[in-house]
Amino acid sequence: MDERHRESRIRKDIFSRIASVSIICIQLALFSYVWISYYNLFAFRTHRGLGGAASLFLYLFIYTRLVKIYRADKPAQYSVGETAFSQLLAFGITDLIFYVECCFIARRYVSVLPGFMTAAVQFLAACVWAVVSKRYYMNHIMPQETTIVYGDGSVGAFLSKIHNKPWSLFNIHRQISADKSLEDIKEAVDASETVILYQVDYSLREELMYYCMNQKKVFYVTPTITDIMAYGFENRHFIDSPLMKYNAYVESMTMTALKRGMDITLSLFGLIVTLPLSFATMLAIKLEDGGSIFFRQERYTKNWKKFQIIKFRSMVMDAEKNGALVCSEYDSRVTRVGAVIRRFRIDEIPQLFNVLKGDMALVGPRPERVENVEHYTKELPQFAYRMQVKSGLTGYAQLYGKYNTSAYDKLRLDLIYIENRSLLLDLKLIMLTLKILFIPGGTQGFSEEAVRLMKGEQGERRAS
């Protein structure tokens, strides 16, 4: 079994590289044809050879960066549709950049038709590549024989997430509680190719990590909040005992100015581009029930500052006249227009005014309603750490979480952003937002969950 799985892993690694290189070569070849035969003639009056070569090199650089951001070369991990759509975003954005560049350099309108036809062929090639690659993975690559060692009862939900993937990388053939003897756990580890340590107590986790390393096992761990905060530590060597220093993050004036400039520029652009859609939405809301167009609610942002968030109203008037209620997927209070604008996140557009005003940033943890934050911080004190940064229109938890992601997992995702925040990370998350807008099931923030979830999760972790 070990030899068979070892060969399967080698075959997987080789095919992953071949699949990634092949789609990059295909897309580059298609773009090269239309650029050299048509657009390069307008872009460069002289030195066309050098200009064309430089353009293709720059195209390759931008396209591969976007492929990495959208993980558009990972057909095994996503459905065929999502992989093809990720490719569409990667080459589509790059094609658009070079078309605009060509028009600017030529100082005239250059026909978009050749580029549009090439993009259609590129998308067709991406679809074929995604289907072929997916079928190969499913037919020739065995999922990793995996043991999961779990430390709390929420492992069922965790397993459901793995099994609900379009094609699982793991075959969970052993599940063993951390309460079992160490000998039993090691026996289960020995019988597996891969190990997942899920919410395991720190001391046992440390011992099992060392054991997996010695046995050359691939293993995964679910990080604690303390683990995530360790991202912010730096090594110090002014004595012969290793030290790690935590620097409280203080954003430089340059970074603050750049981030604010990006927020203003992109929010203004977003408001202008979505103006026709916003007018249509306002008209539809007014015609449906004659009520107010906008919904306002008090939220917390950086340094516990309160502000009024603004959205297009998607529920009936006085939806919370009897107190705050969690909005369920099929909530009867959601209007017909509201169901549509929620589905496509159109109700979020007015928050661009909050960004423009400075109450929010484009990227950051989602702002939570005041009463929820006060409850959460009582049950989970680490929640207050989110108040160190300005809340955002989009964020790490919104992009990497799901609608039903647990409160504790959302907090961990937000903390990963806080400990790694930078302008480049913000740009990456903004690019990823373009993808998530068209994919249902994105997370909506902590306000979708009752406080009891936060209490229950934290209680389990204290017990472990």
VEXDREN-2710 file (C-alpha; in Angstrom, 1 decimal):
% VEXDREN-2710
k/r/px/py/pz
1/MET/0.0/0.0/0.0
2/ASP/2.8/2.4/0.9
3/GLU/4.6/1.9/-2.4
4/ARG/1.3/2.3/-4.3
5/HIS/0.5/5.5/-2.6
6/ARG/4.0/6.8/-3.0
7/GLU/3.8/6.2/-6.8
8/SER/0.4/7.9/-6.8
9/ARG/1.8/11.0/-5.0
10/ILE/4.8/11.2/-7.4
11/ARG/2.4/10.8/-10.4
12/LYS/0.2/13.6/-8.9
13/ASP/3.1/16.0/-8.4
14/ILE/4.3/15.4/-12.0
15/PHE/0.8/15.8/-13.5
16/SER/0.2/18.9/-11.5
17/ARG/3.2/20.5/-13.0
18/ILE/2.3/19.3/-16.5
19/ALA/-1.3/20.6/-16.1
20/SER/-0.1/24.0/-14.9
21/VAL/2.5/24.5/-17.5
22/SER/0.3/23.2/-20.3
23/ILE/-2.6/25.7/-19.7
24/ILE/-0.1/28.6/-19.3
25/CYS/1.5/27.6/-22.7
26/ILE/-1.9/27.3/-24.4
27/GLN/-3.1/30.7/-23.2
28/LEU/0.2/32.4/-24.0
29/ALA/0.2/30.9/-27.5
30/LEU/-3.3/32.0/-28.3
31/PHE/-2.6/35.5/-27.0
32/SER/0.7/35.6/-28.9
33/TYR/-1.0/34.9/-32.2
34/VAL/-3.5/37.7/-32.0
35/TRP/-1.0/40.2/-30.5
36/ILE/1.8/39.6/-33.0
37/SER/-0.6/39.4/-36.0
38/TYR/-2.8/42.3/-35.1
39/TYR/-2.4/44.4/-32.0
40/ASN/1.4/44.7/-32.1
41/LEU/1.1/46.5/-35.4
42/PHE/-0.8/49.3/-33.7
43/ALA/1.1/49.4/-30.5
44/PHE/4.6/49.7/-31.9
45/ARG/5.3/51.6/-35.1
46/THR/9.0/50.9/-34.7
47/HIS/11.0/48.2/-32.9
48/ARG/8.0/45.9/-33.3
49/GLY/10.1/42.7/-32.6
50/LEU/11.4/44.1/-29.3
51/GLY/8.1/45.6/-28.4
52/GLY/6.2/42.4/-29.1
53/ALA/8.7/40.2/-27.2
54/ALA/8.5/42.6/-24.2
55/SER/4.7/42.6/-24.3
56/LEU/4.5/38.8/-24.4
57/PHE/7.0/38.6/-21.4
58/LEU/4.9/41.1/-19.5
59/TYR/1.7/39.2/-20.4
60/LEU/3.2/35.9/-19.1
61/PHE/4.2/37.6/-15.8
62/ILE/0.7/39.2/-15.2
63/TYR/-1.2/36.1/-16.3
64/THR/0.8/33.7/-14.1
65/ARG/0.4/36.0/-11.1
66/LEU/-3.4/36.0/-11.6
67/VAL/-3.4/32.3/-12.1
68/LYS/-1.7/32.0/-8.7
69/ILE/-4.1/34.4/-7.0
70/TYR/-7.2/32.6/-8.4
71/ARG/-5.6/29.1/-8.1
72/ALA/-6.7/28.7/-11.7
73/ASP/-4.2/25.8/-12.3
74/LYS/-5.6/23.5/-9.6
75/PRO/-8.3/21.4/-11.3
76/ALA/-8.1/18.7/-8.6
77/GLN/-9.2/21.0/-5.8
78/TYR/-12.2/22.7/-7.5
79/SER/-15.1/21.9/-9.7
80/VAL/-14.7/22.1/-13.5
81/GLY/-16.9/25.1/-13.6
82/GLU/-15.0/27.0/-10.9
83/THR/-11.6/26.1/-12.5
84/ALA/-12.8/27.4/-15.9
85/PHE/-14.2/30.6/-14.4
86/SER/-10.9/31.2/-12.6
87/GLN/-9.1/30.8/-15.8
88/LEU/-11.5/33.2/-17.5
89/LEU/-10.7/35.8/-14.8
90/ALA/-7.0/35.3/-15.1
91/PHE/-6.6/35.6/-18.9
92/GLY/-9.6/37.9/-19.2
93/ILE/-8.2/40.6/-16.9
94/THR/-4.7/40.2/-18.6
95/ASP/-6.2/40.5/-22.1
96/LEU/-8.1/43.6/-21.1
97/ILE/-5.0/45.2/-19.7
98/PHE/-3.1/44.7/-22.9
99/TYR/-6.0/45.8/-25.1
100/VAL/-6.3/49.1/-23.1
101/GLU/-2.5/49.5/-23.3
102/CYS/-2.6/49.0/-27.1
103/CYS/-5.3/51.7/-27.5
104/PHE/-3.4/54.2/-25.3
105/ILE/-0.1/53.6/-27.1
106/ALA/-1.8/53.9/-30.6
107/ARG/-3.8/56.9/-29.4
108/ARG/-6.8/55.6/-31.2
109/TYR/-9.6/53.0/-30.9
110/VAL/-8.4/49.6/-32.0
111/SER/-11.0/47.0/-32.8
112/VAL/-11.8/44.8/-29.9
113/LEU/-13.2/42.0/-32.1
114/PRO/-10.0/40.0/-32.7
115/GLY/-9.3/40.1/-28.9
116/PHE/-12.8/39.1/-28.1
117/MET/-12.7/36.1/-30.5
118/THR/-9.3/35.1/-29.1
119/ALA/-10.7/35.3/-25.5
120/ALA/-13.6/33.0/-26.6
121/VAL/-11.1/30.5/-27.9
122/GLN/-9.1/30.8/-24.7
123/PHE/-12.2/30.1/-22.6
124/LEU/-13.0/27.1/-24.7
125/ALA/-9.5/25.8/-24.3
126/ALA/-9.7/26.4/-20.6
127/CYS/-12.9/24.4/-20.4
128/VAL/-11.5/21.5/-22.3
129/TRP/-8.3/21.5/-20.2
130/ALA/-10.3/21.6/-17.0
131/VAL/-12.4/18.6/-18.0
132/VAL/-9.5/16.5/-19.2
133/SER/-7.4/17.3/-16.1
134/LYS/-10.2/16.6/-13.7
135/ARG/-11.0/13.3/-15.3
136/TYR/-7.3/12.3/-15.2
137/TYR/-7.1/13.1/-11.5
138/MET/-10.3/11.2/-10.7
139/ASN/-9.2/8.1/-12.7
140/HIS/-5.5/7.9/-12.0
141/ILE/-4.7/9.7/-8.7
142/MET/-5.8/8.0/-5.5
143/PRO/-6.9/10.2/-2.6
144/GLN/-4.5/10.2/0.3
145/GLU/-5.3/7.6/2.9
146/THR/-5.8/9.8/5.9
147/THR/-6.2/9.5/9.6
148/ILE/-7.9/12.3/11.5
149/VAL/-7.1/12.7/15.2
150/TYR/-9.7/14.9/16.7
151/GLY/-9.9/16.7/20.0
152/ASP/-13.5/17.9/20.2
153/GLY/-17.0/16.8/19.0
154/SER/-17.2/19.3/16.1
155/VAL/-15.2/16.9/13.9
156/GLY/-18.4/15.9/12.1
157/ALA/-18.8/19.3/10.6
158/PHE/-15.2/19.4/9.7
159/LEU/-15.4/16.0/7.9
160/SER/-18.5/17.2/6.0
161/LYS/-16.5/20.1/4.6
162/ILE/-13.9/17.7/3.3
163/HIS/-16.5/15.2/1.8
164/ASN/-18.4/18.1/0.1
165/LYS/-15.5/19.1/-2.0
166/PRO/-16.0/18.2/-5.7
167/TRP/-13.2/15.7/-5.5
168/SER/-11.6/15.1/-2.1
169/LEU/-7.8/14.9/-1.8
170/PHE/-8.3/12.8/1.4
171/ASN/-9.8/9.4/2.0
172/ILE/-10.6/9.6/5.7
173/HIS/-10.3/5.9/6.5
174/ARG/-9.5/6.3/10.2
175/GLN/-11.0/8.6/12.8
176/ILE/-9.5/8.4/16.3
177/SER/-10.2/10.5/19.4
178/ALA/-7.3/12.3/21.1
179/ASP/-8.6/10.6/24.3
180/LYS/-7.4/7.3/23.1
181/SER/-4.0/6.0/24.2
182/LEU/-0.9/7.3/22.5
183/GLU/-0.1/3.8/21.3
184/ASP/-3.5/3.5/19.6
185/ILE/-3.1/6.9/18.0
186/LYS/0.4/6.1/16.7
187/GLU/-0.8/2.8/15.3
188/ALA/-3.5/4.8/13.3
189/VAL/-0.9/7.3/12.1
190/ASP/1.4/4.4/10.9
191/ALA/-1.5/3.0/8.8
192/SER/-2.0/6.3/6.9
193/GLU/-0.3/8.3/4.3
194/THR/-1.6/11.6/5.7
195/VAL/-2.6/12.8/9.1
196/ILE/-4.9/15.6/10.2
197/LEU/-4.7/16.9/13.7
198/TYR/-8.0/18.6/14.4
199/GLN/-8.4/20.7/17.5
200/VAL/-5.9/18.5/19.4
201/ASP/-4.6/19.6/22.8
202/TYR/-1.2/21.4/22.5
203/SER/0.9/18.9/24.3
204/LEU/-0.4/15.9/22.4
205/ARG/-0.3/17.9/19.2
206/GLU/3.4/18.6/19.7
207/GLU/4.2/15.0/20.3
208/LEU/2.2/13.8/17.3
209/MET/3.8/16.4/15.1
210/TYR/7.3/15.2/16.0
211/TYR/6.2/11.6/15.5
212/CYS/4.8/12.4/12.0
213/MET/8.0/14.2/11.1
214/ASN/10.1/11.2/12.1
215/GLN/7.8/8.9/10.2
216/LYS/7.9/11.2/7.1
217/LYS/4.2/11.6/7.1
218/VAL/2.3/14.5/5.5
219/PHE/0.3/16.1/8.2
220/TYR/-2.0/19.1/8.7
221/VAL/-3.0/20.9/11.9
222/THR/-5.8/23.3/12.7
223/PRO/-4.2/26.4/14.2
224/THR/-5.3/28.0/17.5
225/ILE/-5.7/31.7/17.9
226/THR/-2.3/31.7/19.7
227/ASP/-0.7/30.0/16.7
228/ILE/-2.1/32.6/14.3
229/MET/-0.9/35.5/16.5
230/ALA/2.6/34.0/16.4
231/TYR/2.7/35.1/12.7
232/GLY/3.5/38.6/14.1
233/PHE/6.6/37.4/16.0
234/GLU/10.2/38.2/14.9
235/ASN/13.4/36.3/15.9
236/ARG/15.8/38.2/18.1
237/HIS/19.4/37.1/18.8
238/PHE/21.0/39.6/21.1
239/ILE/21.7/36.8/23.7
240/ASP/22.5/33.1/23.1
241/SER/18.9/32.1/24.2
242/PRO/16.5/32.4/21.3
243/LEU/13.9/35.1/21.7
244/MET/10.8/36.0/19.7
245/LYS/9.6/39.6/19.8
246/TYR/6.0/40.6/19.1
247/ASN/5.8/44.1/17.6
248/ALA/2.4/45.8/18.0
249/TYR/1.5/46.7/14.4
250/VAL/1.7/50.4/13.8
251/GLU/0.8/51.4/10.2
252/SER/3.2/53.8/8.7
253/MET/2.0/57.2/7.4
254/THR/3.0/56.1/3.9
255/MET/1.0/52.8/4.2
256/THR/-2.0/54.7/5.6
257/ALA/-1.9/57.2/2.8
258/LEU/-1.5/54.5/0.1
259/LYS/-4.3/52.4/1.5
260/ARG/-6.6/55.4/1.9
261/GLY/-5.8/56.5/-1.6
262/MET/-6.7/53.1/-3.0
263/ASP/-9.9/53.0/-1.0
264/ILE/-11.0/56.4/-2.4
265/THR/-10.0/55.6/-6.0
266/LEU/-11.6/52.2/-6.2
267/SER/-14.8/53.1/-4.2
268/LEU/-15.3/56.1/-6.6
269/PHE/-14.7/53.9/-9.6
270/GLY/-17.1/51.3/-8.2
271/LEU/-19.8/53.8/-7.5
272/ILE/-19.6/55.2/-11.1
273/VAL/-19.5/51.8/-12.8
274/THR/-22.5/50.5/-10.7
275/LEU/-24.5/53.7/-11.1
276/PRO/-27.0/52.2/-13.7
277/LEU/-27.4/49.1/-11.5
278/SER/-27.9/51.2/-8.4
279/PHE/-30.6/53.3/-10.0
280/ALA/-32.4/50.2/-11.2
281/THR/-32.2/48.7/-7.7
282/MET/-33.6/51.8/-6.1
283/LEU/-36.5/51.9/-8.5
284/ALA/-37.3/48.2/-7.9
285/ILE/-37.2/48.6/-4.1
286/LYS/-39.5/51.6/-4.3
287/LEU/-42.0/50.0/-6.6
288/GLU/-42.2/46.8/-4.7
289/ASP/-43.5/48.2/-1.4
290/GLY/-43.1/51.9/-1.4
291/GLY/-40.8/51.8/1.6
292/SER/-37.3/53.3/2.2
293/ILE/-34.6/52.4/-0.3
294/PHE/-31.7/52.2/2.2
295/PHE/-31.1/50.3/5.4
296/ARG/-28.9/51.7/8.1
297/GLN/-27.5/50.0/11.1
298/GLU/-25.0/50.9/13.8
299/ARG/-21.7/48.9/13.6
300/TYR/-18.3/48.9/15.2
301/THR/-15.1/49.6/13.3
302/LYS/-11.4/50.4/14.3
303/ASN/-10.8/51.4/17.9
304/TRP/-14.4/50.7/18.8
305/LYS/-15.7/53.6/16.8
306/LYS/-19.4/53.4/15.9
307/PHE/-20.7/54.3/12.5
308/GLN/-23.9/53.8/10.4
309/ILE/-23.5/51.2/7.8
310/ILE/-25.7/51.7/4.7
311/LYS/-27.1/49.0/2.4
312/PHE/-30.0/48.7/-0.1
313/ARG/-33.0/47.5/1.9
314/SER/-33.6/43.8/1.2
315/MET/-36.2/43.1/3.9
316/VAL/-39.7/44.3/4.7
317/MET/-40.0/47.6/6.6
318/ASP/-39.6/47.2/10.4
319/ALA/-38.1/43.7/10.0
320/GLU/-36.6/44.0/13.5
321/LYS/-39.4/45.7/15.3
322/ASN/-39.5/42.8/17.7
323/GLY/-35.7/42.8/18.2
324/ALA/-32.7/41.6/16.3
325/LEU/-33.1/38.2/14.6
326/VAL/-30.7/36.1/12.7
327/CYS/-31.5/36.1/8.9
328/SER/-31.9/32.5/7.7
329/GLU/-31.5/31.4/4.1
330/TYR/-35.2/31.4/3.4
331/ASP/-36.2/34.2/5.7
332/SER/-39.8/35.3/5.1
333/ARG/-38.9/38.9/5.9
334/VAL/-36.7/39.1/2.7
335/THR/-38.6/40.8/-0.1
336/ARG/-38.6/39.5/-3.7
337/VAL/-36.2/42.3/-4.8
338/GLY/-34.2/41.6/-1.7
339/ALA/-33.7/38.0/-2.5
340/VAL/-32.2/39.0/-5.9
341/ILE/-29.9/41.7/-4.6
342/ARG/-28.7/39.5/-1.8
343/ARG/-28.0/36.7/-4.2
344/PHE/-25.7/38.9/-6.3
345/ARG/-24.4/41.1/-3.4
346/ILE/-26.0/44.2/-5.0
347/ASP/-27.3/45.3/-1.5
348/GLU/-23.7/45.9/-0.5
349/ILE/-23.0/48.6/-3.1
350/PRO/-24.0/51.6/-0.9
351/GLN/-21.2/50.6/1.5
352/LEU/-18.8/52.2/-1.0
353/PHE/-20.1/55.5/0.5
354/ASN/-18.9/54.2/3.9
355/VAL/-15.5/53.5/2.3
356/LEU/-15.4/56.9/0.7
357/LYS/-16.3/58.6/3.9
358/GLY/-13.6/56.7/5.8
359/ASP/-15.8/54.6/8.2
360/MET/-14.7/51.4/6.4
361/ALA/-11.9/50.2/4.2
362/LEU/-12.2/48.1/1.1
363/VAL/-10.5/45.2/2.8
364/GLY/-10.7/44.3/6.5
365/PRO/-12.9/42.3/8.9
366/ARG/-16.6/42.7/8.3
367/PRO/-18.1/45.3/10.7
368/GLU/-20.4/43.8/13.2
369/ARG/-23.5/45.2/14.9
370/VAL/-22.8/46.8/18.2
371/GLU/-24.9/44.4/20.4
372/ASN/-23.3/41.4/18.8
373/VAL/-19.7/42.6/19.3
374/GLU/-20.4/43.2/23.0
375/HIS/-21.8/39.7/23.4
376/TYR/-18.9/38.1/21.4
377/THR/-16.1/39.8/23.4
378/LYS/-17.6/38.6/26.7
379/GLU/-17.6/35.0/25.4
380/LEU/-14.4/35.2/23.4
381/PRO/-12.1/38.0/24.6
382/GLN/-9.8/37.5/21.5
383/PHE/-12.6/38.9/19.4
384/ALA/-11.7/42.4/20.5
385/TYR/-8.4/42.0/18.6
386/ARG/-10.5/42.6/15.4
387/MET/-11.0/46.2/16.5
388/GLN/-7.3/47.0/15.9
389/VAL/-8.0/47.4/12.2
390/LYS/-10.7/49.3/10.2
391/SER/-13.6/47.1/9.1
392/GLY/-13.9/46.3/5.4
393/LEU/-16.3/45.7/2.6
394/THR/-14.5/42.5/1.8
395/GLY/-12.1/40.5/3.8
396/TYR/-10.2/37.3/4.5
397/ALA/-13.2/35.5/6.2
398/GLN/-15.5/36.6/3.4
399/LEU/-13.3/35.1/0.7
400/TYR/-12.0/31.9/2.4
401/GLY/-15.0/31.2/4.5
402/LYS/-18.5/30.0/3.6
403/TYR/-22.0/31.1/4.6
404/ASN/-22.1/28.5/7.4
405/THR/-18.4/28.8/8.5
406/SER/-18.3/28.7/12.3
407/ALA/-17.8/31.8/14.4
408/TYR/-14.5/30.5/15.7
409/ASP/-13.2/29.7/12.2
410/LYS/-14.3/33.2/11.0
411/LEU/-12.4/34.8/13.8
412/ARG/-9.2/32.8/13.0
413/LEU/-9.5/33.8/9.3
414/ASP/-9.8/37.5/10.3
415/LEU/-6.8/37.2/12.6
416/ILE/-4.7/35.7/9.8
417/TYR/-5.5/38.8/7.8
418/ILE/-4.6/41.1/10.7
419/GLU/-1.3/39.4/11.4
420/ASN/-0.3/39.5/7.7
421/ARG/-1.9/42.6/6.4
422/SER/-0.1/44.6/3.7
423/LEU/-1.0/46.6/0.6
424/LEU/-0.2/43.6/-1.6
425/LEU/-2.5/41.3/0.4
426/ASP/-5.2/43.9/0.1
427/LEU/-4.8/44.0/-3.7
428/LYS/-4.9/40.2/-3.8
429/LEU/-8.1/40.0/-1.8
430/ILE/-9.7/42.7/-4.0
431/MET/-8.9/40.6/-7.0
432/LEU/-10.3/37.5/-5.3
433/THR/-13.5/39.4/-4.6
434/LEU/-14.2/39.6/-8.4
435/LYS/-14.4/35.8/-8.3
436/ILE/-16.4/35.4/-5.2
437/LEU/-19.1/37.8/-6.5
438/PHE/-20.2/35.1/-9.0
439/ILE/-19.9/32.1/-6.6
440/PRO/-22.8/31.5/-4.1
441/GLY/-22.2/30.6/-0.5
442/GLY/-19.8/33.3/0.6
443/THR/-19.8/34.1/4.3
444/GLN/-21.8/37.0/5.6
445/GLY/-20.0/37.8/8.8
446/PHE/-20.5/36.8/12.4
447/SER/-24.0/38.3/12.6
448/GLU/-25.4/35.2/10.8
449/GLU/-24.8/33.2/14.0
450/ALA/-26.2/33.1/17.4
451/VAL/-24.1/34.0/20.4
452/ARG/-24.5/30.4/21.7
453/LEU/-22.2/29.2/19.0
454/MET/-19.4/31.4/20.2
455/LYS/-20.0/30.2/23.8
456/GLY/-20.1/26.6/22.8
457/GLU/-17.0/26.6/20.7
458/GLN/-14.9/28.5/23.2
459/GLY/-16.1/26.2/26.0
460/GLU/-15.0/23.2/24.1
461/ARG/-11.5/24.7/23.6
462/ARG/-11.2/25.6/27.2
463/ALA/-12.1/22.0/28.1
464/SER/-9.5/20.6/25.8
END
